[in-house]
């Protein structure tokens, strides 16, 4: 800033802090390297006053350390809606950079050793939007387990459809009790995962739970249905419908897309595999076999 008049002018500084309840450490405010901290009025923000001689220029620097969660915001325009010579640089120490809704995108983004160096520059800015950066959030195991468990029946239905298709195509007799034990082994993943996340890392808990359920289900099906049952198909189905589907909850925003893609792929595969099946002959044969078992004459 500069005093372009021929008289000494009195200027007032009003700096609105991001939050009235925030904590600001090592707060420093410098006017041409002169500390104004003793002159500050702290009430609903930072206020100070200073004088400039005719033609005198001044450089104002404000520094402080603070902490927060979720996001960082800065509005250079405040209530006026306009700002001149905007030049903001933000250095991050995380690799995945996202921006809060309604914020201005950076005019330049450079990769740095620890993360990114983001730049916002404008000569004469007219905007009500602020500048901001979203912080990467650590996974909260509790809500994650709840969401995965809530959608567990969807995974199981897809897996049962796969098992039923395999039994039809390979002409393998499977009893409802087999489905019961398969479902129990399937849900062993969710039971074990829910308790492991409290004692070990969430990713390690996920891997151990996945291995456990895969072994339970597929070793049981090999033992119960014999070597004629294609265990590799069931392994692939469980890996896709349970493990990969559940892992999609680790990635925010793509769970619904995963369900849609999985449903379409499942439909396409089953339609291709069962397209040439004579369903009338299949169900007629099943009814005949049931009558025979009941002692009826066929």
C-alpha positions in Angstrom: 0.0 0.0 0.0 1.1 3.6 -0.5 0.0 7.1 0.4 -0.5 8.9 -2.9 -1.7 12.1 -1.3 0.3 15.1 -0.2 -0.8 14.8 3.4 0.0 12.4 6.2 -2.8 9.8 6.3 -4.0 7.6 9.1 -4.8 4.0 8.0 -6.7 1.4 9.9 -6.2 -2.3 9.6 -9.1 -4.7 10.1 -8.3 -8.4 9.8 -11.1 -10.9 10.3 -9.8 -14.2 11.6 -11.1 -17.5 10.1 -12.8 -18.5 13.4 -13.5 -16.6 16.6 -13.0 -19.8 18.6 -9.7 -20.7 16.8 -6.2 -20.9 18.2 -3.5 -18.8 16.6 0.1 -19.4 17.7 3.2 -17.2 16.9 1.0 -14.4 15.7 3.0 -11.7 14.0 2.0 -8.6 12.1 4.7 -6.5 10.5 4.5 -3.1 8.9 7.8 -2.5 7.0 9.4 -5.1 9.4 8.1 -3.2 12.4 6.1 -5.3 14.8 2.6 -4.0 15.5 1.7 -6.7 17.9 1.6 -4.3 20.9 -0.8 -2.0 19.1 -3.4 -4.7 18.2 -7.0 -4.5 19.3 -8.3 -8.1 19.5 -12.1 -8.1 19.4 -13.9 -10.1 16.6 -10.7 -10.0 14.7 -7.4 -8.1 14.6 -7.5 -4.3 14.5 -4.6 -1.7 14.3 -3.9 1.8 13.0 -0.8 3.4 11.5 0.3 6.5 9.7 2.0 7.0 6.3 3.8 10.1 5.2 3.1 11.6 1.8 4.4 9.3 -0.9 5.4 6.7 1.7 4.9 3.0 0.8 4.3 0.2 3.3 4.4 -3.6 3.2 2.1 -5.4 5.6 2.8 -9.0 6.6 0.6 -11.2 8.8 1.8 -14.6 10.0 0.4 -17.1 12.4 0.2 -20.9 13.0 -3.1 -22.6 13.5 -4.7 -26.0 13.1 -8.0 -27.4 11.9 -9.8 -30.2 10.3 -11.4 -31.0 6.9 -10.5 -27.8 5.0 -8.7 -24.5 4.9 -10.4 -21.4 3.5 -9.3 -17.8 2.7 -11.6 -15.2 1.2 -9.5 -12.3 -0.2 -12.6 -10.3 -1.1 -14.4 -10.5 2.2 -17.7 -8.5 2.2 -16.7 -6.2 -0.6 -16.7 -8.9 -3.3 -13.5 -7.4 -4.9 -9.8 -7.5 -4.4 -6.8 -6.2 -6.3 -3.4 -7.8 -7.0 -4.3 -11.2 -5.4 -1.3 -13.5 -5.1 -1.8 -16.5 -2.9 0.5 -19.5 -2.6 -0.4 -22.6 -0.7 2.2 -25.4 0.0 0.7 -28.8 0.9 2.5 -31.8 2.5 0.0 -34.3 1.0 -0.2 -35.9 -2.5 -3.9 -35.9 -3.1 -5.2 -32.4 -3.5 -8.9 -31.6 -3.5 -10.9 -28.3 -3.1 -14.0 -27.5 -1.1 -17.3 -27.0 -3.0 -17.7 -23.4 -4.2 -14.0 -22.5 -4.0 -11.8 -21.0 -6.7 -9.5 -23.4 -8.5 -5.8 -22.5 -8.5 -4.5 -20.7 -11.5 -1.3 -22.8 -11.3 -0.4 -26.1 -9.7 3.2 -27.3 -9.3 4.4 -30.6 -7.9 6.8 -30.3 -5.0 8.8 -32.7 -2.9 6.3 -33.0 -0.1 3.1 -32.4 -2.1 1.9 -29.5 -4.2 2.5 -25.7 -4.5 -0.8 -24.0 -5.5 -1.1 -20.5 -6.8 -4.0 -18.1 -7.1 -3.3 -14.9 -9.0 -5.6 -12.1 -10.1 -5.1 -8.5 -11.0 -8.6 -7.3 -10.2 -10.8 -10.0 -8.7 -14.5 -9.8 -8.4 -15.9 -12.9 -6.7 -17.8 -14.1 -3.7 -16.0 -17.4 -3.8 -13.1 -18.1 -1.5 -9.8 -19.9 -1.9 -9.6 -23.2 -0.2 -8.0 -26.7 0.1 -9.5 -29.8 1.5 -7.4 -31.9 3.8 -7.1 -35.7 3.1 -9.2 -37.5 5.7 -8.0 -40.6 7.5 -10.4 -43.5 7.4 -12.7 -43.8 10.3 -13.1 -47.6 10.9 -16.4 -47.4 12.7 -18.6 -45.8 9.9 -16.6 -47.8 7.3 -17.5 -51.2 8.9 -21.1 -50.1 9.3 -21.4 -49.3 5.6 -19.7 -52.5 4.5 -21.9 -54.6 6.8 -25.1 -52.8 5.7 -24.5 -53.8 2.0 -23.4 -57.3 2.9 -26.7 -58.9 1.8 -26.3 -57.4 -1.7 -22.9 -59.0 -2.0 -24.3 -62.4 -0.8 -27.3 -62.3 -3.3 -24.9 -61.8 -6.2 -22.7 -64.6 -4.9 -25.6 -67.0 -4.5 -26.7 -66.2 -8.1 -23.2 -67.2 -9.2 -23.3 -70.4 -7.2 -26.8 -71.3 -8.6 -25.6 -70.7 -12.2 -22.5 -72.9 -11.6 -24.7 -75.8 -10.3 -27.0 -75.5 -13.3 -24.3 -75.4 -15.9 -22.2 -78.2 -14.3 -25.3 -80.2 -13.2 -24.2 -80.3 -9.6 -26.8 -81.0 -6.9 -26.6 -78.5 -4.0 -28.7 -78.6 -0.9 -30.1 -75.6 0.9 -27.9 -76.5 3.9 -24.9 -75.9 1.6 -26.2 -72.4 1.0 -26.6 -71.9 4.8 -23.0 -72.8 5.5 -21.7 -70.7 2.6 -23.6 -67.7 3.9 -22.1 -68.3 7.4 -18.6 -68.4 5.9 -19.4 -65.3 3.8 -20.5 -63.2 6.8 -17.4 -64.4 8.8 -15.6 -61.6 6.9 -17.8 -58.9 8.4 -17.8 -60.4 11.9 -14.0 -60.7 12.0 -13.4 -57.3 10.3 -15.7 -55.5 12.7 -13.6 -56.7 15.7 -10.1 -56.6 14.1 -10.3 -52.9 13.2 -10.3 -52.0 16.9 -6.9 -53.6 17.5 -4.9 -53.5 14.2 -4.6 -51.3 11.1 -7.8 -51.2 9.1 -6.1 -52.4 5.9 -4.4 -55.3 7.6 -7.7 -56.2 9.2 -9.4 -56.2 5.8 -6.8 -58.5 4.3 -6.9 -61.0 7.1 -10.7 -61.0 7.1 -10.7 -61.5 3.3 -8.3 -64.5 3.5 -10.3 -66.1 6.3 -13.7 -66.0 4.4 -12.1 -67.1 1.1 -10.6 -70.2 2.8 -13.8 -71.0 4.8 -16.2 -70.8 1.8 -14.1 -72.4 -0.9 -12.6 -75.2 1.2 -16.0 -76.1 2.4 -17.5 -76.1 -1.1 -14.7 -78.4 -2.3 -15.2 -80.8 0.6 -19.0 -80.8 0.4 -19.5 -80.8 -3.4 -16.4 -82.7 -4.5 -13.8 -82.1 -7.1 -16.4 -81.6 -9.8 -17.3 -78.3 -8.4 -15.3 -75.5 -10.1 -13.8 -73.8 -7.0 -11.9 -71.3 -9.1 -15.2 -69.8 -10.3 -16.4 -69.4 -6.7 -13.1 -68.0 -5.6 -13.3 -65.4 -8.4 -16.9 -64.6 -7.6 -16.2 -64.1 -3.9 -13.1 -62.0 -4.7 -15.2 -59.8 -6.9 -18.5 -59.6 -5.0 -17.2 -59.5 -1.5 -13.6 -58.3 -1.4 -13.4 -55.8 -4.2 -17.0 -54.6 -3.6 -16.2 -54.0 0.1 -12.9 -52.3 -0.7 -14.8 -49.8 -2.8 -16.0 -48.2 0.5 -12.4 -47.2 1.2 -12.6 -44.9 -1.9 -15.1 -42.1 -1.4 -17.6 -41.5 -4.1 -17.4 -44.6 -6.2 -19.4 -47.2 -4.1 -22.6 -46.6 -6.1 -20.7 -46.8 -9.4 -19.1 -50.1 -8.2 -22.5 -51.5 -7.5 -23.9 -50.4 -10.9 -20.9 -51.8 -12.8 -20.9 -55.0 -10.8 -24.6 -55.5 -11.5 -24.2 -54.9 -15.2 -21.2 -57.2 -15.5 -23.0 -59.9 -13.6 -26.0 -59.7 -15.8 -23.9 -59.8 -19.0 -21.9 -62.8 -17.9 -25.0 -64.8 -16.7 -26.9 -64.0 -19.8 -24.1 -65.2 -22.0 -23.6 -68.4 -20.0 -27.3 -69.3 -19.8 -28.4 -68.1 -23.2 -28.6 -71.7 -24.7 -30.1 -73.4 -21.7 -33.5 -75.1 -22.3 -35.2 -73.9 -19.2 -38.4 -76.0 -19.9 -36.4 -79.2 -20.1 -34.3 -78.3 -17.1 -37.3 -77.6 -14.8 -39.2 -80.6 -16.2 -36.3 -82.8 -15.3 -36.1 -81.4 -11.8 -39.8 -82.0 -11.2 -39.5 -85.6 -12.5 -36.6 -86.3 -10.2 -38.5 -85.0 -7.2 -41.5 -87.3 -8.0 -39.2 -90.3 -8.3 -37.6 -89.6 -4.9 -41.1 -89.4 -3.4 -41.9 -92.9 -4.7 -44.2 -91.8 -7.5 -44.2 -93.5 -10.9 -42.8 -91.4 -13.7 
